[in-house]
Amino acid sequence: MGRPKSKPKKRRFGATEELRSGKFRARYTYRGRRWTSPRTFLSRGRAEGWLDSEERLIDRGDWTPPAEREAQAAAVNVSLNEAVDRWIRTAGHLAESSRRLYQSIRRNRIEPYLSDVLLPDFTRSHAYRWVDDIRRDHGGITKRNADAYKLLHAALQAEVNSGTLDANPCQVKGATLLPEREHKAVPNLQQLRVIVDNMPEHYRAGTEIAAWCGLRSAEWQELRRRDVERHQQPPAVDGSRRPDRVILHVDRQAQKRGGEWTVTPPKGGKTRTVVVPDHLVRVIDEQLASRSNPGRDGLLFPNGDGQQVTRQKYYNAFKLRAAEAGCPKASPHSLRHFGGTAYAQAGATVREMMDYLGHSTPDVAMGYQHTAADRPVVLAAAMSALAGVVPGAPGVVDDGDRDGNGDDE
């Protein structure tokens, strides 16, 4: 049985108290509140020493709540690998698929190199050496190595934001370089039409909407009747009736993991609304009338058996039709690239591209723009049109070439 608890011993600043365990606790009053030492001490002298150090912090203007400082010290005394793992587990904006990917990157590109480096000891020199090491061991300049750097930078920035670190030492010029972008297999308009026409009937509308609205597969496959909003448009200039304005609310995505469907916000938590192009309003109308499941929660694009479209079955069907259309390397995600390219060529700004695709950064949105084979010719003709010149018209002479012989003096 422990000894009786003693009365607190008062001092000029604070007080110490012997506990039944024989250890000592210290406390003091500051800013109208009582503050207690976050841990006990083996002797009264050590408890009083803690009070003296607290008083010095107050005198210098460096005081913060003791428990907060204790937690910060504990956070600092972890390895860099542990800090990254903690960020992946606690970052609220990450989708579960992103957490799995980041944990894989951490295990392969961070843990083997930085598990013995403590968080406060990591310097910019460490960062440069680490980037060199993973490029040496993992194929040079690759997207996955760039992703590893971005992951480490994000985890360290979280430590800066929480006050654990004063600055982010992960500052390596060129660490996010990517290999020269390979030509994406994006179907052109004619190929898209062949793909849509050849798809099984229950996939056609979803495929066409995915392409022209820039939707991820997991997004359009989770759309419900309640996600369709409709507004009547004013008549056209000639008085003819225009199709209704149809808007899709992209608030969710559905993925099947281990036999179970999981519904989450879209990737990155970026919900958005997408205006359906006028020429596809008829597709939505026909789908609602004949193929969508009934009720507000009915699937807009169900499978042939009325259930959710599954990723693998749709992928297999798409790959077969893409090959038939002469675009064998295209995948379902190529439809999203088609939409991004079409939206950009229609005149969308970078900000509009980001909103349309649900991206947080311009560089990702720009990656969804691709140059159609004949696009440079079309753009050159458009520039001539701006100048009031009809390309190929006879007798058109540049103002700088007075006699038309090509020799401007």
Phi, psi and omega in degrees: 000135183291162178290160179298146179289130183272162176286147178301140176263115183280150177229180175299320176235114176079188181208153175244155184216131177274130181267168180298334179287350184092354177271173185237147178236148180237148176208158178207167179248131180207137181055037176077009180231154175267129180245131183246145178300135183290348177218166179266169184234152182285337181221159178295325181299321179290323177296319179292325176297322177296319178297320179298319180292324176296319180296321179295320177300319179296315182297324182276350183080019182255009187288139168224162181306135184304316181296325179294318178294322180296316180295322180294320179296321179294323180293326182289326185276048174233159178284162178300320179298319178294323179295319179294317178301318180296319180295317180299318183288332188252347180296116188288339187272356186276136171286158182299323179295324178292321178299317179297318179297313182295324178294324176295316178298317180299314183295326186266332188237351179243308183303314181295342186251331191233013184291338181260007179260122179285150183308311183287347183269350184286128183239174177297326177297318175303317183298316179297317180295320180296316178300317178299318183294314183288330176290324178294319186269344188229044166085016175080222181278104181228162178297320182294323176294321176296322178297322179297318178296316180298323178296312180297317180299317181295318180295319179290325178295326176296324177292325176295314182297329180275353179092001180290321177243149179280327182209160180271112181282353181276080184227081184246113181297129178085003183290339180260012177300143178245154175297158179306126188299127175288152179295120180287141178278087181250124180294146173276182186299316181295318179294322178299318180298320179295317180301310182298314183297327185270350181291152171307147188306321184286353177256347191297308184297316180298321179296315182293318179293320178302318182291310187277346180248003175063038184267144170288154181303315182293341179278308184290332180287346179255357180299140180241167178305323183292347180274358181261122178246139186230137177225139177283134179265151176295157180300158176290172182302324181276006177090354181286155181283134178262152178296154178300151172279121181247131182238136176256130176265110182262091186248350188214164168220151181236133178224142180262119181233122178060033179084357181244139177278132177242125179251124182225169171299161178303164181309132181075006180071014185271090171284156183199168172243140181235127177279126179284127177304146185306324185288352179253359178300322178299322180297316178297316181300314181294323179295315179296325184282330191233335189239332182294150176290150184287162177087160182301327181267007180294139178300134179287322182233073181285166175289179181298333180262012178085000180265179179295140176294128179266145188300311187291319180295318179293319180302313181298317180295319182293314183300321179297314182287328177295320177296319178296331181274000180085021180228063190295337182272356179290149177233171177306328179291341177297335178298322179293322176294322175302313180298318179297319179294314180297320181294319179293318181290339175282352175112012182294141173282170179299317179298319178294324176298317180299316180293320182296318184267349181075040179255154181264339184231148181297323186295325178291316179299320181295334179293349180262011175256132181227150182270118174294153186303323183261007186296318179302323179294317180297317181294320179297319178295323179295323178294322177296322179296322178298327181277359180080021183247134175266113183305133177085359181288140181290147172078011179275122184235138175298138180302333181282348181254090192296319185260359175078010181262003177086000181252092181269117179258000000 
